[in-house]
């Protein structure tokens, strides 16, 4: 039976069943489909991420809004519709009521996805890169950081998007008591690149270690997320020296065109893809799949510890 909630939240039959039977579930965002990737790569990537989650022992729950109803888990037809919809809102935490009242379609951001996943009881979430601080003097700070500060969830990413001020983003996360875990690394990944020159708060090397850390973090009363940052491999990454120039140029163009707010990140990502000859898009697709795999493994490990506790 499909599960419904008091608000216009709707869980698909596979997700409802998985939650009832305590099968591992991984939440997936949908702004990467609606605003982050060009067609047809957006739909291809969405399908591949869901398949990767399944292959690694969990059920994928892509979260989005369709006709004013928040969906937790999409059918193939719904996924295809979302990928090809022309007028789609970008849904962060402030935007739900607008989309619901106007019966709109929308792709959920990191913050938006975390909000819905928490209500459904989903504890693990995979994304590409979190939002953060764009440039300190602009005061453009992503709601993603607030969500990470107040939502107890394991979030798997490749660090913050490289177009951001990574140092300021890490400072904000520290202020908000969000542990930043390097998965197999002591250094904060720079999205497209393995290295940023910035340290993580702790290094962990396996899904069970991440689960043990998260459970300890929450057991003492912490309410923040555990941010797990997985770098691309040396074969998959774009070294900083090859991507920094494109980032500076894209930022400069955004300033000249007065692009800001929710339009800024999609603009910068699109410009990065063109300025790098498609290399940034290729890296983005790879890190999304890597993160989906790791998140599924973490969800399975978390599920195992909870079953052992019951037994």
N, C-alpha and C positions, 0 to 999 in steps of 0.2 A: 504493500500500500504506500502511496506517495505521502510524504510528510508535509504538513502545512503549519505555519506559525501564526501568531496573533497579528503581526504586521504582514504586508503583502510579500512574504518570503515563501518560496516554493522549492522543496527538495525533490529532485527526480527520484524515480523508483530505485535505481541502483544505489544512489547516495543514501536515501532513507533506509534501505535494507542494510547497507554497510554500517551505518551508525547504530542501528538497532542491534546488529549482531556483533558489534565491536570489531569490525574489519578495518584495517588501516585506511585512512583517507588523507589525501593531499589536496589542499586548496590551490587553485591556479587563478591568477588574475586575468582580466580580459582587455585592459587598455593596450597590452602588447598586440592584441588582435585588431582593435578598433583604431588605435592612434600610433602605435609604435612601429609597425612593419608595413611595407607596401604589399599590395595584392600582386600575385596570389600567394606570396610567401607567408602572409599572415595565417591563412587557413591551413596551409601545409604544416607550419610550425605548431599550430594549435593541435592538430591531429597527432603529430609526432610527440609532443609533450605528453598528451594523454596516454599514448601507447607506451612511452618510456616509463611513466608512473606504473602502469599495469604490469609491465615486464619486470618491475622491481618490487612487486609484492603489495601494491596499494591500489586504491580506487581513486581516479582523478575527479576532482570537483571543480570544474571551471565555473566561476561566478560572474554573472552579468545581469543586466536588467533588460527585459523584453516587454514592451507595451506596459510599462509601469509596474511590472512584477519582478521582484528579485529572484533570480533562478540560482539554485545551488546544484550544479551539474547540468550539462546541456546535452540534448540529443544531437545526432549528426546533422539533422536538418536545422536545428537551432544554431549550432556552431557555424554552419555554412551561411545562414541568414545574417548572423552577427558580423561575420567577416566581410560581407558584401553590402551591408546596410550603408546608405549614403549619409544620413543625418543621425549621428550617434553622439550622445553626450559623454564627456569624460567624467566619471563618477568618483569623487572623493567623498569624505564623510559629510560635507556640507550639502552635497548635491542630490542625496537620495530623495528628499521630499519633493524637490522640483521635478525629478524624473517620474516619481510615482504619481504626483498630482496631474502632470501633463501626459501621462501614459507614454513616456518616451522609451527609447532603447538606449543603452549605455554600457560602456566598458568600465569595469571597476579598477581603480588604481590600487597600489599596495595598501594604502590606508583604507580604502573602500572595501577591498577584499578581506582584510583582517577583521573589519567590523562585522561583516556578514558571517565569516567563518567562525568567529567566536560565538555568535548566537546559535550556530548549528552544532557547536561542540567539536569543531575540527581544530586540531592542535598544531598541525604542521602545514607550512605554506611555502611554495616555491615561486620565485620571481627571477627576473634578470638582474636588475640593479635597483636599489632603493633610490627614492628621491632624497634631496638633502638641501644644503645651503648653496644657492647659485653663486652669489658673490656677496660678501658681507655688507658692502655699502648699499646694496639694493634692498636688503631685508626680505629677499625672496627665499622663504624657508618652506620646504614641503611639509604638508600635513602628515606625510609618511613618518616623519620623525616623532611627531606627537603620538601617532598610533603605536609606534615601537615602544614608546615610553609607558603606555598605559594598557597594553594588550598582551596578556601572557600567552605567548605562542612561539614556536620555533620557526624562524624565517630564514630560508636558504636563499642566498644571492651571490653575486660576483662582486660584492662591495657596492659602493654608490656609483651612479653613472659618472663616467670620466669627465663629462662636461661641467661637473659641479666643482665647488671648492671643497676638496676632500678633507683638508686639514680642519676647516671650520665645521664640516659635517661630523667628523669624529669628535671634536670638542663638544658639540651639541649633544651627541649620543652619550658622552661621558657625564655631562651635566645632568642628563635625564636618567642616569643609572642603567643604561642599556649595555649589557656585556657584548663585546664585539669579538667573536670567536674566529680565529683563522683555522680553516680546515686544512691541515697538513702544511701550514705556513705560519711564520711569526710576523708576517707583513700584511697590511691591509691591501687587498687587490684593488687595482685601478680600472676595473671593469674590462676594458679591452686588453689591458696589460697586467702582467703578474705582479709587478712591483710599483709601489707608490712612494717608498721611503718612509712610510708611516707605520707604527706598530699597532698590532691588535692588543686587546686586553688579556687574551689567553689563547693558547694553541691547543687544539684537540685533533686526534688523528683517526677516529672511527665513529660510526653512528652510535654504538652503545655508550661511548664516552660523552657524546653530545647529549644523549638522553639523561645520563646520570647527572651531568652538569645542570641541565634545565630543571630537573626534579629538585635538586638541591637549592637552586636559585628561587624557585617558587615555594619550596617548603618553609623557608625562613620568612615568607611574607612578601617577597618582591612581586610586583605586578607587571613589570616590564617584559618585553619579548627577549628572546635570546637570538641574536643576529649571527647566523653562521655564514661566513664569507669564504667561498670556494674559488680559487683562481683558475684561469685557463691554464692548460699545459704550455710548456715552452714552444711546442709545435703549433699550438692554436692561437697564441696571443699575438697582439701587435705591440712591439716594444714602444715604450714611452717616447723615445726620440723620434719615432716615425709617426706618432699620432698627435703629439703636443701642438704642432703647427696648425693642423686641421682644427683642433679644438679652439685655439686662439682666433683663427679666422672665422669660425662659425659664431663664436661669441661676439666678435666685432660686428658681424653682419646683423645679428639680433639687436644689438644696441642701435645701430644705424636705422633699422626698420621699426624701432620701438616695440619689439615683440617681447611680451612678458606674461606672467601668470601661467595659466594652464596651457597656453599655446607655445610656451617657450621650449619645453623639453621636446615635443614632437618636431618643432622646427629645427632644433639643434641636431637631433638624431638623423633627420632627413639630410641635412647639409653635410653631416659627418660621412654618411654613406656615399654621397657624391664626391666629396673632397678626398676620400680615401680609395676611390675607384671600386667601391663595393666591399673593401676589406673589413670595414667596421660592421657592416651588415652580416657578413659571414661569421665574424667573431661573436656577434650578438646571438645569432641563431645557435651556435655551438654552446655558448655558456648557458643559455636557457635550457637546453636538453641536459647538460651536465647537472644543473641544479635540480631539474625534475627527478633525475635518477637518484641523487643524494637525498632529496627530501623523501622519496618513497622508501629508501633504506632506513632513514631515521624514523619515519612513521611506523614501519614494521618493527623496528627495535623498541620503540615506545610501547607499541601494542603488546609486544612479548613481555615486557616488564610488568605491565598492568595485569596480564593474564597470570603470570607467576605469582603476583601478589594475591590474586583471588584464590588460586590453588593452595 
